[in-house]
Amino acid sequence: MVEASSPAAQLEHKIQTRTATVAVVGLGYVGLPLLRAFFQAGFPVVGYDIDPRKIEQLRAGESYLKHLGSDFVRDLAKSPKFTATSDPAELARADAIILCVPTPLGKHGEPDMSYIEKSTEMVAKVLRKGQLVSLESTTYPGTTRGDCQPILAKTGLVAGADYFLAFSPEREDPGRKDHTTQTIPKLVGGIDAISGRLATQLYGAAIAQVIPVESAEIAEAAKLLENIYRCVNIALVNELKPVLAAMGIDIWKVIDAAKTKPFGFQAFYPGPGLGGHCIPIDPFYLTWKAREFGHHTRFIELAGEINNSMPHYVIHRTIDGLNECGKPLRGAKVLVVGLAYKPDVDDVRETPAAEIIKLLFEHGADVSYHDPHVPLFAGMRKYMEYRMHSVPLTPAAVQDADCVLVVTNHAAIDWALLGKHARLVVDSRNALAPFLPIAGKYVQA
């Protein structure tokens, strides 16, 4: 039991009455949908981001994430319950502060904790009694307790008594139609029992199903397991793809056959490499942390090596296809179709298309791209020099290309047009399969 006048009891009352102000730090693909969930549940919300352009757009009722639509952003802008800000002082009035900041890898594959550390330090400057802090950024087990708590402890406030600290991993899948932030089950683990209970109550007021776990570490490790599971299974089919291709066997048809089994098998599909913020990055957070405990995660690292090699395999298949057409890659006009990391979104985080375009340029190709969802590719991290605009997909553009290289299979792309006019299609997504045979040469990659 907690005293009625205690910080925990006061926060619990605010959550139950939906008068708790919820602040979300980081308004990207994770933070903005989460803010929407709490806003639609009736809570006053504060959206914080260091990017002034996002704040300006939200205040104007304009959405910068197309897959979320514009209606709720317009509702936000009109509501007195919403504040968009780049001023950290605004976080002081929040009763719950949720951190949704990036966790990329550094130059040598090590976790880059700077975003978590800086955002936690920012929170520490405004931390007061009765606040709940929840971290959603995917990271290695022990981050919430071992990295965030010591920073907050410098305030002199005591976790579990004065303020409360928890971890709840994001499970966003941009562009997904069958689930939203509100319907995806939410894991919650506190650094102590009271923190876990309060965080569970908070998320439970906005999310349909909340699953409390015993500790923040369990929640942190569970998110890594989810992504490692996908990483290694995608690596398996990516490794099988060239093996079966050498045998003259279509891996896509093999997967379709195997998935008829009603148990013991889940279908994963090969591709040109991994993209998005989670799967290409998160497994290596565990790999790095495991070394601290004297363990070497060979299986995870091998999966990463296989997946990271796929852009090179796509280039080799492109070279093979062009050679069969009597054309070298150097000087060839290559039209890359699809830049986003997955179908039907505008998200280019860690997209394998960037590495493929880089390799094409290094081989001397004349490269252009078409993506109906990504009109401008302004570069990212190690690809900053590749600033390009999407070209229209017309019969003339397709016919002019020596090779059409399919990287992302957006539904909005006119695949029949490609099949009718392309001289050579190198397909890493099996996108043209429903249109076979096509007019030109077809190569799976």
C-alpha positions in Angstrom: 0.0 0.0 0.0 1.1 3.5 -0.7 0.1 6.6 1.3 -2.6 8.7 -0.3 -0.4 11.7 -0.3 2.7 10.0 -1.7 4.1 10.8 -5.2 3.0 7.3 -6.4 -0.6 7.8 -5.2 -0.9 11.3 -6.7 0.4 10.1 -10.1 -1.9 7.0 -10.0 -4.9 9.3 -9.5 -3.8 11.5 -12.4 -3.5 8.5 -14.7 -6.9 7.2 -13.6 -8.6 10.5 -14.2 -6.6 11.1 -17.4 -5.3 14.4 -16.1 -1.7 13.3 -16.2 0.2 15.3 -18.8 2.2 12.9 -21.1 5.3 14.2 -22.8 6.8 12.3 -25.7 10.5 13.1 -26.5 11.3 12.3 -30.1 8.5 12.7 -32.6 9.5 10.3 -35.3 8.2 7.0 -36.5 7.8 5.8 -32.9 7.1 9.0 -30.9 4.4 10.5 -33.0 2.1 7.5 -33.2 2.6 7.1 -29.4 1.6 10.7 -28.8 -1.5 10.1 -30.9 -2.5 7.1 -28.8 -2.3 9.2 -25.6 -4.0 12.2 -27.1 -6.9 10.0 -28.4 -7.2 8.5 -25.0 -7.9 11.9 -23.6 -4.6 12.9 -22.0 -3.0 16.3 -22.3 0.1 15.7 -24.3 3.4 17.5 -25.0 5.4 16.7 -28.1 9.1 17.5 -27.9 11.6 17.3 -30.7 14.9 19.0 -31.4 13.9 19.4 -35.1 12.1 22.8 -35.4 10.6 21.8 -38.7 8.6 19.0 -37.1 7.4 21.4 -34.4 6.3 24.0 -37.0 4.5 21.4 -39.0 2.7 20.0 -36.0 1.6 23.4 -34.9 0.3 24.0 -38.4 -1.6 20.7 -38.5 0.7 19.2 -41.1 1.8 15.6 -41.0 5.3 14.7 -42.0 4.7 10.9 -41.7 2.4 10.0 -44.7 1.4 6.6 -43.4 -0.2 8.2 -40.3 -2.4 10.5 -42.4 -3.3 14.1 -41.6 -6.6 14.0 -39.7 -5.2 13.5 -36.3 -2.4 16.1 -36.8 -5.0 18.7 -37.6 -7.0 17.6 -34.5 -3.8 18.0 -32.5 -3.1 21.5 -33.8 -6.6 22.7 -32.8 -6.6 21.2 -29.3 -5.7 23.1 -26.2 -4.5 19.7 -24.8 -1.6 19.6 -27.2 1.7 21.4 -27.0 4.5 21.0 -29.6 7.9 22.3 -28.4 11.6 22.3 -28.8 12.0 23.9 -25.3 13.1 21.3 -22.7 11.6 23.4 -19.9 8.2 22.4 -21.1 8.9 18.9 -19.9 8.8 20.1 -16.3 5.0 20.2 -16.3 4.7 16.6 -17.6 3.7 13.8 -15.2 5.0 11.2 -17.5 8.0 11.6 -19.9 8.5 8.9 -22.6 11.8 8.8 -24.4 11.6 7.7 -28.1 15.0 8.6 -29.3 17.3 6.9 -31.9 19.7 4.1 -30.9 22.0 3.7 -34.0 25.3 1.9 -34.3 28.6 3.8 -34.2 31.3 3.7 -36.9 32.7 0.4 -35.5 29.4 -1.4 -34.9 29.2 -0.3 -31.3 26.0 1.0 -29.7 25.6 4.8 -29.9 24.1 5.7 -26.6 24.5 9.4 -27.0 20.8 10.1 -27.8 19.6 8.1 -24.7 22.2 9.8 -22.5 21.5 13.3 -23.7 17.7 13.0 -23.5 18.0 11.5 -20.0 20.3 14.3 -18.9 17.7 16.7 -20.3 15.0 15.1 -18.2 17.2 15.2 -15.1 17.3 19.0 -15.3 13.5 19.2 -14.9 12.9 16.0 -12.9 10.6 16.5 -9.9 8.7 14.3 -7.5 5.8 12.3 -8.9 7.1 12.0 -12.5 7.3 8.8 -14.4 10.1 8.3 -17.0 9.8 5.6 -19.5 12.4 4.6 -22.1 11.1 3.1 -25.4 14.3 3.1 -27.5 15.6 -0.4 -28.3 18.9 -1.0 -26.4 20.9 -3.6 -24.6 19.6 -5.2 -21.3 20.6 -3.0 -18.3 20.3 0.4 -20.0 17.4 1.7 -18.1 18.8 0.7 -14.7 22.5 1.0 -15.5 22.6 4.0 -17.7 19.5 6.1 -17.2 18.9 5.7 -13.5 22.4 6.9 -12.5 21.9 10.1 -14.5 18.5 10.7 -12.8 19.9 9.8 -9.4 22.3 12.8 -9.6 19.2 15.0 -8.9 19.0 13.5 -5.4 15.5 12.1 -6.1 15.0 8.4 -5.3 13.7 6.0 -7.9 10.6 4.1 -6.8 9.8 6.7 -4.1 10.2 10.2 -5.5 10.0 9.4 -9.2 9.5 6.2 -11.3 11.4 4.6 -14.1 10.4 1.9 -16.6 11.2 0.4 -20.0 8.5 -0.3 -22.6 9.9 -1.3 -26.0 8.4 0.2 -29.1 6.9 -2.2 -31.5 6.0 0.1 -34.4 5.8 -1.3 -38.0 5.3 1.7 -40.3 2.7 1.2 -43.0 1.1 -1.8 -41.4 -2.7 -1.9 -41.9 -3.8 -4.7 -39.5 -2.3 -3.1 -36.3 -1.9 0.3 -34.8 0.0 1.6 -31.8 -3.1 1.1 -29.8 -3.7 -2.5 -30.8 -0.1 -3.9 -30.6 0.4 -5.5 -27.2 2.7 -3.4 -25.0 5.5 -4.9 -22.8 6.3 -2.9 -19.6 9.0 -3.5 -17.1 9.9 -1.2 -14.2 13.2 -0.9 -12.3 11.1 -1.6 -9.2 7.5 -2.9 -8.5 5.9 0.5 -8.1 7.5 1.9 -11.2 6.3 -1.1 -13.2 2.8 -0.8 -11.8 2.5 2.9 -12.6 3.9 2.5 -16.1 1.5 -0.4 -16.7 -1.4 1.8 -15.6 -0.3 4.6 -17.8 0.1 2.6 -21.0 -3.0 0.6 -20.2 -5.0 3.8 -20.4 -4.1 4.3 -24.1 -3.1 0.8 -25.3 -5.6 -2.1 -25.6 -3.3 -4.8 -24.1 -0.4 -4.1 -21.7 1.7 -7.0 -20.5 3.8 -6.3 -17.4 7.0 -8.2 -17.0 9.2 -8.6 -13.9 11.9 -6.1 -14.7 13.1 -3.5 -17.2 15.8 -6.0 -18.2 13.3 -8.6 -19.3 11.5 -6.0 -21.4 14.8 -4.8 -22.9 15.9 -8.4 -23.8 12.5 -9.3 -25.1 12.6 -6.6 -27.8 16.1 -7.7 -28.8 14.9 -11.3 -29.1 12.0 -10.2 -31.3 14.3 -8.6 -33.8 17.0 -11.2 -33.6 14.4 -13.9 -34.4 13.5 -12.0 -37.6 17.2 -11.2 -38.4 18.4 -14.8 -38.3 15.4 -16.2 -40.1 15.7 -13.7 -42.9 19.4 -14.5 -43.0 18.5 -18.2 -43.5 16.4 -17.6 -46.6 18.9 -15.0 -47.9 21.7 -17.6 -47.6 19.5 -20.2 -49.3 18.6 -17.9 -52.2 21.9 -18.1 -54.1 22.3 -21.7 -53.3 19.0 -22.7 -54.7 19.4 -20.3 -57.6 22.6 -22.2 -58.6 20.5 -25.4 -58.6 17.9 -23.8 -60.8 15.3 -23.8 -58.0 13.1 -20.8 -57.3 13.3 -20.0 -53.6 10.0 -18.1 -53.6 8.2 -21.3 -54.8 10.0 -23.3 -52.1 8.8 -21.0 -49.4 5.3 -21.1 -50.7 5.4 -24.9 -50.6 6.9 -25.0 -47.1 4.4 -22.6 -45.6 1.6 -25.0 -46.3 2.7 -26.9 -43.2 0.3 -25.7 -40.4 2.8 -26.0 -37.6 6.6 -25.7 -37.1 7.3 -23.3 -39.9 6.8 -19.6 -40.4 7.5 -18.0 -43.8 10.3 -15.4 -44.1 11.3 -14.0 -47.4 14.6 -13.1 -48.9 15.5 -9.6 -50.2 18.2 -7.2 -51.1 19.3 -6.7 -47.5 17.8 -5.5 -44.2 16.3 -2.0 -43.6 14.5 0.0 -41.0 15.7 1.1 -37.7 15.3 -2.2 -35.8 16.4 -5.4 -37.5 19.7 -4.2 -39.1 20.8 -2.6 -35.8 19.2 -4.1 -32.7 20.8 -7.5 -32.7 24.2 -6.0 -32.4 23.3 -4.2 -29.2 23.1 -7.7 -27.6 26.2 -8.8 -29.4 28.1 -5.8 -27.9 26.7 -6.3 -24.4 27.4 -10.1 -24.5 31.2 -9.4 -24.9 31.1 -7.6 -21.5 30.1 -11.0 -20.0 32.6 -13.0 -21.9 30.2 -14.4 -24.5 30.6 -14.4 -28.3 27.2 -14.4 -30.2 28.4 -16.2 -33.3 24.9 -17.0 -34.6 23.7 -13.4 -34.5 26.9 -12.1 -36.0 26.8 -14.6 -38.8 23.2 -13.6 -39.6 24.3 -10.0 -39.7 27.1 -10.9 -42.1 24.7 -12.7 -44.5 22.1 -10.0 -44.5 24.8 -7.3 -44.9 26.2 -9.1 -47.9 22.9 -9.1 -49.9 23.4 -5.7 -51.7 26.6 -7.2 -53.1 24.8 -10.3 -54.3 22.2 -8.0 -56.0 25.0 -6.2 -57.8 26.6 -9.5 -58.9 23.2 -10.6 -60.3 22.9 -7.2 -62.1 26.4 -7.7 -63.6 25.4 -11.2 -64.7 22.2 -10.0 -66.3 23.9 -7.2 -68.1 26.7 -9.5 -69.3 24.1 -11.8 -70.8 22.8 -8.8 -72.7 26.3 -8.0 -73.9 26.5 -4.9 -71.7 29.0 -4.1 -68.9 27.8 -2.4 -65.7 30.2 0.4 -66.2 28.4 3.0 -68.3 25.1 1.1 -68.1 21.9 3.0 -67.3 20.4 1.4 -64.2 16.9 2.4 -63.0 16.5 1.5 -59.4 12.8 0.9 -58.6 12.0 1.4 -54.9 14.1 3.3 -52.4 12.2 2.8 -49.1 13.3 -0.1 -46.9 9.9 -1.8 -47.1 6.8 -1.6 -49.4 4.3 1.2 -49.2 6.1 3.6 -46.8 8.4 6.6 -47.2 10.8 5.3 -44.6 14.4 5.1 -45.9 16.1 4.4 -42.5 18.9 1.8 -43.2 17.5 1.0 -46.6 19.6 -1.5 -48.5 18.8 0.6 -51.6 21.4 3.2 -50.4 24.2 0.6 -50.3 23.0 -0.8 -53.7 23.1 2.7 -55.3 26.5 3.4 -53.8 27.9 0.1 -55.3 26.3 0.9 -58.6 28.1 4.3 -58.7 31.4 2.7 -57.7 31.0 0.3 -60.6 30.6 3.2 -63.0 26.9 2.9 -63.7 24.6 5.7 -64.7 22.0 5.5 -61.8 18.6 6.9 -61.4 15.7 5.8 -59.2 11.9 5.8 -59.0 9.9 5.7 -55.8 6.4 7.1 -55.6 6.8 7.5 -51.8 10.3 9.0 -51.7 10.5 12.0 -54.1 13.9 13.0 -52.8 16.8 11.0 -51.4 19.0 13.4 -49.5 21.4 10.9 -48.3 21.9 9.4 -44.8 24.9 8.8 -42.6 27.6 7.2 -44.9 25.6 8.0 -48.0 25.4 11.8 -47.7 26.9 12.4 -51.1 24.1 10.7 -53.0 21.5 13.4 -53.4 18.9 12.3 -56.0 15.4 12.9 -57.1 12.9 10.3 -58.1 12.3 10.1 -61.9 8.8 9.5 -63.4 8.1 5.9 -64.3 7.2 6.2 -68.0 7.5 3.8 -70.9 10.3 6.0 -72.3 12.2 6.0 -69.0 11.9 2.2 -68.7 12.9 1.6 -72.3 15.9 3.9 -72.0 17.3 1.9 -69.1 19.8 -0.9 -69.8 18.6 -2.5 -66.5 15.6 -2.0 -64.2 16.7 -3.1 -60.7 13.8 -3.8 -58.3 14.7 -3.1 -54.7 11.3 -2.3 -53.1 8.0 -3.7 -54.2 5.5 -0.8 -53.7 1.9 -1.6 -54.6 1.7 1.8 -56.3 4.3 0.9 -58.9 3.0 -0.1 -62.3 4.6 -3.5 -62.6 2.8 -4.4 -65.8 4.5 -1.3 -67.4 7.9 -2.5 -66.3 7.2 -6.0 -67.6 6.1 -4.6 -71.0 8.9 -2.1 -71.6 12.0 -3.2 -69.7 14.9 -4.7 -71.6 16.3 -6.3 -68.5 14.7 -6.7 -65.0 16.8 -7.7 -62.0 14.2 -8.5 -59.4 15.3 -8.8 -55.7 11.7 -8.9 -54.4 9.9 -11.3 -56.7 7.7 -8.4 -57.7 7.4 -9.3 -61.4 6.5 -12.9 -60.7 2.7 -12.3 -61.4 3.6 -10.7 -64.7 5.9 -13.4 -66.1 6.8 -14.0 -68.9 7.8 -10.3 -69.5 9.0 -8.8 -72.8 12.7 -8.5 -71.8 15.1 -10.6 -69.9 14.3 -11.5 -66.3 16.8 -12.2 -63.5 16.1 -13.0 -59.9 18.4 -11.4 -57.3 
